[in-house]
Amino acid sequence: MIIQQKTMKKTPSTRQMKYAQGLMEESKTKQQIALDAGYSRSSARVPKLIENKQGFKLAVGQLAGEIGNVTGKLMAELQVRDLSKMDDKTLINYLEVTSKTQERFVSMMS
């Protein structure tokens, strides 16, 4: 008897990637984001079906990695520019953007 093993998905689909990216927009509902990503109306009505898939989790991981890289590059650039010479408003803005991005990822994973 041959037992087929289910292979793990290695890359997210285009729809899964678009859905994960869309979740970063606070102005849309998950249903609208799913429709915009190309999911059917029936799939869009139940976002958990999309979010429980391995491909979606991979998409979120890829986005987290990309944002982590951008954040690291931003911090390196700020250090080169000497943070003590930057005005408080600019620094607070950078911190707020980074914080909001992290909050969106945490909410996507829960």
N, C-alpha and C positions, 0 to 999 in steps of 0.2 A: 504494500500500500504506500503510495506516494502522498505525502502531506505537503501541501503548498504553504510556504511561509509568506506572510504578507510583508512586502518590502516597505520600508519607511520612505516616505516622501522626502526628497532632498531639496526641492525648490517649491516655493508657493506659486499658485497660478496667477495670472494677470488679475483676475477678479479678486482673489484673496489679497493681493498686494494693494490694489486700488481701495478695497474696503478698509484695510488697516490704515492706509494713508488718510482716507476720508474721516476716520475716527478722530483725527487730530483737529478737525473743524468742529468747533463747539456750536455752530449755528444750525446744524442739520441733525435730524433724528437718525438713529441707526437704520431704520427702514429706508429712509431717503438715500442714505449713503450706500446701502446695499443695492438699491435700484440704480443709482448712478454708476456703481461698479459693474453692473451688468447682470445682477442676479434677478431671477424671476420674482414676481409679486409674492408667490407663495413662500419662497425662500426668504425674501426680505421681511415677511411678517414675523419670522421666528429667528432673530439674529443669533441666538445661542447655537442653532444648527450650523451656522457659518463659523462662529467663534470656537466651537469645539473641535474643529478639523485641524489636523496636523499642519496643513499648509498655511492656515491663518496664523498659527502659533509661530511658524517659521518666518512669516512676513513680519510679525511684530518684533521678533528677534532681530531680523535684518534692519528694520527701522531703528530699533534701539541702538544697534551697533553703529549705524550711520550717524544718529544724533549724538551718540557718545564721541564719535570721531570729530564731529563738527565742534562739540563742546570743548574737547581737548585742544583742538586747533585754535579755537577762540581764546581759551585761557593762555595758551602759549603766546598768541599775538598780543594779548593784553599785558603779559609780563614783559614782553619786548618793549612795549610802549611805555612801560613804567606806570603802574597803577596809581602811584602817588601823584602823578601829574594829570590824571583824568578827573573830570568833575563828578560829583556824587550822583547827579541825575543820570548820566550815561552808565555808570556802574550799576545803579539800581535797576535801570532798564534791562541790562544784560542779565542780571540776576532774576528778574521777574520772568523774562522769556524762558530761561532755562528751567525755572521752577514750574511754570505752567506746562512746559513740555513733559517734564517728569510726572506731573500730576496726571496728564492725559494717559501716559503709559500705564501708570498704576491703575487707573480706572478701567483701562482696556483689559487688563489681566485679571480683574476681579469679577 
